[in-house]
Amino acid sequence: MLAWSEYDTLNLKLEKWDLYYPALPAQLEGKTIVQLSDLHLESLQITPEHISKTITPLKPDLIVITGDVINTRTDLDKVLSYLSPLEARYGRFIVMGNNDYSHFSRTLFNRYLGLLRGMGWIPLLNESVYLSDLSLWIIGIDDPATAHDDVSKAYATLKAETLEAPKKNLAPPPFRLALAHSSDCLDDVVKYGADLLLTGHTHGGQIRLPGLKPFITNTYLGDEGIYEGYHVIDEVPLYINRGLGESEIPLRLNVPPEITFFTLHKGDSEARHTIR
């Protein structure tokens, strides 16, 4: 059992998803997004080189991280080696998770943000950014698990711009990509709308034995059996990433770590999924 678990912990999967939208802006046709989540650098056994060699050949247009990169003060020394090599044509964006807040003074948390910005990553703490070249809003929701989330604030700039949209004749409307560590902000996201909500936090259960509940679910949806993968809930396409690392126990069982690669298409086909 231990050998099986050790294999699953390192058995990194590349989950590929083709997503289709009838009103996708032309600028986003064929554009790609890589999602990472829950690195938990304090115990991560997957090397920076393995992650970089998986992502670099994909040449993603965007890279996003949905929280829980660090957990302890010593993790600050590991961030550079893991995140600096990762490149994306239109930018790299990150939101915070519960462990990013758990054991840090405000001073050290600000040091972490400065480290990210110094590498060219853009932290989004209840704020949004518009990429005009892509006709894309990226809405970054701060960690729901520690009640740092303020979805109304995260959407504030987008809401103001939306009021101006009729004057600008934006057709089709910009794509709305929302990022959050946990799906527990979903109710509020539904109110404002999103074309894709990317989350993590559950680790996909982390340890799953046949006939037993997963070791980790961590969310309202997780308690209802929705703790990984692609779902459409209240008209919001939601993806729950299994993450790369572990918490509590530095092992996985029947839940391999993942990097997720999304390709956006114009059309009305069902989502398509392959694993490598």
C-alpha positions, 0 to 999 in steps of 0.5 A, spaced: 500 500 500 505 504 501 509 503 495 502 504 491 501 511 495 508 513 493 507 512 486 501 516 486 504 521 489 509 522 484 505 520 478 503 527 475 498 527 470 497 532 464 489 533 464 487 536 457 480 540 456 477 543 450 472 547 452 467 550 447 463 557 447 458 559 442 460 567 443 467 566 444 471 572 442 475 571 436 481 573 439 480 567 444 480 562 439 485 556 440 488 560 446 490 556 452 490 556 459 495 552 464 492 551 471 496 549 477 494 549 484 495 547 491 503 546 490 504 546 498 512 547 497 513 545 504 512 537 502 512 537 495 516 531 492 515 533 484 521 537 482 521 544 479 524 541 473 518 536 472 513 541 472 517 546 468 518 540 462 511 539 463 509 546 461 514 549 457 512 545 451 505 547 451 507 554 450 501 556 454 498 563 453 496 564 460 498 560 466 494 561 473 495 558 480 489 557 484 492 558 491 496 554 496 503 555 494 506 556 500 505 554 508 511 555 512 516 561 512 522 556 509 517 555 503 519 562 501 526 560 499 523 555 494 518 559 490 523 562 485 525 555 483 518 553 482 515 559 479 520 563 475 521 558 470 514 558 468 512 562 462 506 564 458 505 569 452 499 573 455 501 573 463 501 569 469 496 570 475 495 567 482 490 568 487 491 566 494 489 560 498 488 558 506 495 556 507 498 562 503 495 566 509 496 561 515 503 562 518 505 569 516 505 575 519 503 581 514 510 583 513 512 576 511 506 576 506 508 582 503 515 579 502 511 573 498 507 578 494 513 582 492 517 576 490 511 574 486 511 580 482 519 581 482 518 574 477 513 577 473 507 574 476 500 578 478 497 576 484 489 578 484 486 579 491 479 581 490 481 584 483 480 584 476 484 585 470 482 586 463 487 583 457 484 587 451 488 583 446 484 577 448 478 580 450 478 577 457 477 579 464 481 575 469 477 576 476 481 574 482 477 572 488 481 572 494 481 565 499 474 563 501 477 558 506 479 564 510 473 568 509 478 573 505 473 572 499 470 579 497 466 577 490 463 583 489 469 587 490 473 582 485 468 584 480 467 591 481 472 594 475 468 589 471 461 591 473 463 599 472 466 597 465 460 593 463 456 599 464 460 602 459 459 596 454 453 599 450 457 605 448 463 601 446 459 596 442 463 590 445 460 584 441 461 578 443 462 581 450 469 579 453 470 572 456 470 572 464 475 567 467 474 567 475 480 564 479 479 562 486 482 557 491 476 554 493 469 553 490 465 556 496 465 562 493 461 559 487 454 562 490 456 569 489 460 568 482 453 565 480 450 572 481 455 576 477 457 570 472 463 567 469 465 563 463 470 559 467 471 558 474 478 555 476 479 552 483 482 547 487 483 546 495 480 539 495 486 535 492 481 531 489 480 527 496 488 526 496 486 519 499 481 515 496 479 508 498 474 504 495 467 504 499 470 510 503 469 517 503 475 521 500 480 524 506 480 531 504 474 534 501 474 541 504 468 544 501 461 545 501 461 542 494 466 537 496 461 534 501 456 533 496 461 529 492 463 534 487 471 535 489 475 534 482 474 535 475 469 539 470 462 541 472 457 546 470 453 548 476 448 554 475 450 555 468 457 557 471 463 552 468 467 550 474 473 546 474 476 543 481 483 542 480 486 536 484 493 540 485 500 538 485 502 537 493 499 534 499 497 537 506 496 533 513 499 527 510 505 527 504 502 522 500 496 521 495 492 514 493 488 513 487 488 521 486 494 523 482 497 530 482 495 534 476 497 540 471 491 542 467 491 545 460 485 548 457 484 550 450 478 555 448 474 554 442 468 557 439 462 552 438 457 549 442 460 542 442 461 538 449 467 539 453 472 534 451 477 531 455 484 527 455 489 525 460 497 524 458 
